[in-house]
Amino acid sequence: MGYGSLLLIRTLLVVITVQGQSMSPTLETGDRVLALRPIRSRWIQKGQIVLFRQSLLDGVPDALPLSLSLHIKRVVALAGEEYLSSSPPLGYNEHVTQEEQAFIWHIPKDYIFVCGDNREQSVDSRSWGPLPLQNVRGIVVKKLAPSPALLSAHVGIAQRSTSDEKRS
């Protein structure tokens, strides 16, 4: 494989280490995922896990490494769909209506609605509203095995525990 091929692969794929509990139990802190980038909006489907920047106006330049500025959530509604939530939005949002105890989000064209799998621990579209498709930076295609460094650390701990038990 030549340098050009490696550069192409690096441009299309990125490995991200998950931080936080918002995607638990699907993804835990320290889990690594492989994501496809750049993406076309027509590739995004309900149920997929995506990497995104919450806002392109939040002062985070596009030049920063992806891992420093990304969030990870699951797509739960697409443009033209509605999402029913029991959680009120933070402040006013033009895309939500309230009916009794439910909040109905109306997802506009060129937007998606994302939520963490751990709904109690996730700050997501239920709080800040639909996410512009232009903010999506990748689609998770695979959860990776733990890194070799982490595996060797676990093996070392397990070996130490076993040898400690034998001394007792």
C-alpha positions as a Markdown table, in Angstrom:
| # | Residue | x | y | z |
|---|---|---|---|---|
| 1 | Met | 0.0 | 0.0 | 0.0 |
| 2 | Gly | 1.5 | 3.3 | -1.1 |
| 3 | Tyr | 1.6 | 6.7 | 0.7 |
| 4 | Gly | -1.3 | 8.0 | -1.4 |
| 5 | Ser | -3.5 | 5.1 | -0.3 |
| 6 | Leu | -2.7 | 5.7 | 3.3 |
| 7 | Leu | -3.5 | 9.4 | 3.0 |
| 8 | Leu | -6.8 | 8.5 | 1.3 |
| 9 | Ile | -7.7 | 6.1 | 4.1 |
| 10 | Arg | -6.7 | 8.7 | 6.8 |
| 11 | Thr | -8.9 | 11.3 | 5.0 |
| 12 | Leu | -11.9 | 8.9 | 4.9 |
| 13 | Leu | -11.7 | 7.2 | 8.3 |
| 14 | Val | -11.0 | 8.5 | 11.8 |
| 15 | Val | -10.7 | 6.7 | 15.1 |
| 16 | Ile | -12.3 | 8.5 | 18.1 |
| 17 | Thr | -12.1 | 7.6 | 21.8 |
| 18 | Val | -15.4 | 8.0 | 23.6 |
| 19 | Gln | -15.6 | 10.3 | 26.6 |
| 20 | Gly | -18.6 | 10.5 | 28.9 |
| 21 | Gln | -21.6 | 8.3 | 29.7 |
| 22 | Ser | -24.2 | 9.7 | 27.3 |
| 23 | Met | -24.0 | 6.7 | 25.0 |
| 24 | Ser | -23.9 | 4.1 | 27.7 |
| 25 | Pro | -24.4 | 1.1 | 27.6 |
| 26 | Thr | -23.7 | 1.0 | 23.8 |
| 27 | Leu | -20.5 | 3.0 | 24.2 |
| 28 | Glu | -18.6 | 3.6 | 27.4 |
| 29 | Thr | -15.8 | 6.0 | 28.3 |
| 30 | Gly | -12.6 | 4.8 | 26.7 |
| 31 | Asp | -14.3 | 2.8 | 23.9 |
| 32 | Arg | -12.9 | 3.5 | 20.5 |
| 33 | Val | -15.0 | 3.8 | 17.3 |
| 34 | Leu | -14.2 | 4.0 | 13.6 |
| 35 | Ala | -16.1 | 6.7 | 11.8 |
| 36 | Leu | -16.4 | 7.5 | 8.1 |
| 37 | Arg | -15.8 | 11.0 | 7.0 |
| 38 | Pro | -16.6 | 13.2 | 5.1 |
| 39 | Ile | -20.2 | 12.2 | 4.8 |
| 40 | Arg | -23.1 | 13.1 | 2.5 |
| 41 | Ser | -26.3 | 14.0 | 4.2 |
| 42 | Arg | -28.2 | 11.3 | 2.2 |
| 43 | Trp | -26.1 | 8.6 | 3.9 |
| 44 | Ile | -27.5 | 9.5 | 7.4 |
| 45 | Gln | -30.2 | 7.2 | 8.6 |
| 46 | Lys | -32.2 | 6.9 | 11.7 |
| 47 | Gly | -30.5 | 4.6 | 14.3 |
| 48 | Gln | -26.9 | 5.5 | 13.2 |
| 49 | Ile | -24.4 | 7.0 | 15.6 |
| 50 | Val | -22.9 | 10.2 | 14.3 |
| 51 | Leu | -20.0 | 12.5 | 15.3 |
| 52 | Phe | -20.8 | 16.2 | 15.2 |
| 53 | Arg | -20.0 | 19.7 | 16.4 |
| 54 | Gln | -22.9 | 21.1 | 18.3 |
| 55 | Ser | -22.5 | 24.5 | 16.6 |
| 56 | Leu | -20.3 | 25.8 | 13.9 |
| 57 | Leu | -20.5 | 29.1 | 15.6 |
| 58 | Asp | -19.2 | 28.0 | 19.0 |
| 59 | Gly | -15.7 | 29.3 | 18.4 |
| 60 | Val | -14.2 | 25.9 | 17.6 |
| 61 | Pro | -12.3 | 26.3 | 14.4 |
| 62 | Asp | -12.6 | 23.5 | 11.8 |
| 63 | Ala | -8.8 | 23.2 | 11.9 |
| 64 | Leu | -8.9 | 21.7 | 15.3 |
| 65 | Pro | -8.5 | 17.9 | 15.5 |
| 66 | Leu | -11.8 | 16.2 | 15.4 |
| 67 | Ser | -11.4 | 14.5 | 18.7 |
| 68 | Leu | -11.1 | 17.8 | 20.6 |
| 69 | Ser | -14.5 | 19.2 | 19.5 |
| 70 | Leu | -16.8 | 16.4 | 18.7 |
| 71 | His | -20.0 | 15.0 | 20.3 |
| 72 | Ile | -21.3 | 11.5 | 19.7 |
| 73 | Lys | -25.1 | 10.6 | 19.7 |
| 74 | Arg | -27.6 | 8.4 | 17.9 |
| 75 | Val | -29.9 | 9.8 | 15.1 |
| 76 | Val | -33.5 | 9.4 | 16.3 |
| 77 | Ala | -35.4 | 11.5 | 13.8 |
| 78 | Leu | -34.7 | 12.8 | 10.3 |
| 79 | Ala | -35.9 | 16.0 | 8.4 |
| 80 | Gly | -39.7 | 16.0 | 8.0 |
| 81 | Glu | -40.2 | 13.7 | 11.0 |
| 82 | Glu | -41.4 | 14.4 | 14.6 |
| 83 | Tyr | -39.9 | 13.4 | 17.8 |
| 84 | Leu | -41.9 | 13.1 | 21.0 |
| 85 | Ser | -40.1 | 13.9 | 24.3 |
| 86 | Ser | -41.1 | 14.3 | 27.9 |
| 87 | Ser | -38.2 | 16.7 | 28.5 |
| 88 | Pro | -38.7 | 20.5 | 27.9 |
| 89 | Pro | -36.2 | 22.3 | 25.7 |
| 90 | Leu | -33.8 | 24.8 | 27.2 |
| 91 | Gly | -35.4 | 28.1 | 26.5 |
| 92 | Tyr | -37.6 | 28.9 | 23.5 |
| 93 | Asn | -37.2 | 26.8 | 20.4 |
| 94 | Glu | -39.3 | 27.4 | 17.2 |
| 95 | His | -39.3 | 23.7 | 16.3 |
| 96 | Val | -41.1 | 22.4 | 19.4 |
| 97 | Thr | -44.8 | 22.4 | 20.4 |
| 98 | Gln | -46.2 | 21.3 | 23.7 |
| 99 | Glu | -49.3 | 19.0 | 24.0 |
| 100 | Glu | -50.2 | 18.3 | 27.6 |
| 101 | Gln | -47.1 | 16.7 | 29.2 |
| 102 | Ala | -45.3 | 16.0 | 25.9 |
| 103 | Phe | -43.1 | 18.1 | 23.7 |
| 104 | Ile | -43.2 | 17.4 | 20.0 |
| 105 | Trp | -40.1 | 18.4 | 18.0 |
| 106 | His | -40.7 | 19.1 | 14.3 |
| 107 | Ile | -37.4 | 18.4 | 12.4 |
| 108 | Pro | -36.9 | 20.9 | 9.6 |
| 109 | Lys | -35.3 | 20.3 | 6.2 |
| 110 | Asp | -31.5 | 19.8 | 6.4 |
| 111 | Tyr | -31.6 | 18.9 | 10.2 |
| 112 | Ile | -31.6 | 15.7 | 12.2 |
| 113 | Phe | -32.5 | 15.0 | 15.9 |
| 114 | Val | -29.9 | 13.2 | 18.0 |
| 115 | Cys | -30.1 | 11.7 | 21.5 |
| 116 | Gly | -27.7 | 9.8 | 23.7 |
| 117 | Asp | -28.6 | 6.2 | 24.4 |
| 118 | Asn | -28.3 | 7.0 | 28.2 |
| 119 | Arg | -31.2 | 9.5 | 28.1 |
| 120 | Glu | -30.8 | 10.4 | 31.8 |
| 121 | Gln | -27.2 | 11.4 | 31.4 |
| 122 | Ser | -27.3 | 12.9 | 27.9 |
| 123 | Val | -27.5 | 16.6 | 26.9 |
| 124 | Asp | -28.7 | 16.4 | 23.3 |
| 125 | Ser | -31.3 | 17.6 | 20.8 |
| 126 | Arg | -34.0 | 17.3 | 23.5 |
| 127 | Ser | -32.3 | 20.3 | 25.2 |
| 128 | Trp | -30.9 | 22.3 | 22.3 |
| 129 | Gly | -33.1 | 21.3 | 19.4 |
| 130 | Pro | -32.5 | 19.8 | 15.9 |
| 131 | Leu | -28.9 | 19.6 | 14.7 |
| 132 | Pro | -28.0 | 21.0 | 11.3 |
| 133 | Leu | -26.7 | 18.4 | 8.9 |
| 134 | Gln | -23.7 | 20.6 | 8.1 |
| 135 | Asn | -22.5 | 20.0 | 11.7 |
| 136 | Val | -22.2 | 16.2 | 11.2 |
| 137 | Arg | -18.5 | 15.2 | 10.8 |
| 138 | Gly | -18.8 | 11.4 | 10.6 |
| 139 | Ile | -20.9 | 8.3 | 10.8 |
| 140 | Val | -19.7 | 5.6 | 13.2 |
| 141 | Val | -19.2 | 2.4 | 11.3 |
| 142 | Lys | -17.6 | 0.1 | 13.9 |
| 143 | Lys | -16.8 | -0.2 | 17.6 |
| 144 | Leu | -13.1 | -1.1 | 17.8 |
| 145 | Ala | -11.4 | -3.6 | 20.1 |
| 146 | Pro | -9.6 | -2.0 | 23.1 |
| 147 | Ser | -6.2 | -0.6 | 22.1 |
| 148 | Pro | -3.2 | -3.0 | 22.6 |
| 149 | Ala | -1.8 | -0.6 | 25.3 |
| 150 | Leu | -5.0 | -1.0 | 27.3 |
| 151 | Leu | -5.0 | -4.8 | 26.8 |
| 152 | Ser | -1.4 | -5.1 | 28.0 |
| 153 | Ala | -2.2 | -3.0 | 31.0 |
| 154 | His | -5.2 | -5.3 | 31.9 |
| 155 | Val | -3.1 | -8.5 | 31.3 |
| 156 | Gly | -0.4 | -7.0 | 33.6 |
| 157 | Ile | -2.9 | -6.3 | 36.3 |
| 158 | Ala | -4.5 | -9.8 | 35.9 |
| 159 | Gln | -1.1 | -11.5 | 36.1 |
| 160 | Arg | -0.2 | -9.5 | 39.2 |
| 161 | Ser | -3.5 | -10.4 | 40.9 |
| 162 | Thr | -2.9 | -14.1 | 40.1 |
| 163 | Ser | 0.6 | -14.1 | 41.5 |
| 164 | Asp | -0.5 | -12.2 | 44.6 |
| 165 | Glu | -3.2 | -14.8 | 45.2 |
| 166 | Lys | -0.6 | -17.6 | 45.0 |
| 167 | Arg | 1.5 | -16.0 | 47.8 |
| 168 | Ser | -1.4 | -16.0 | 50.2 |
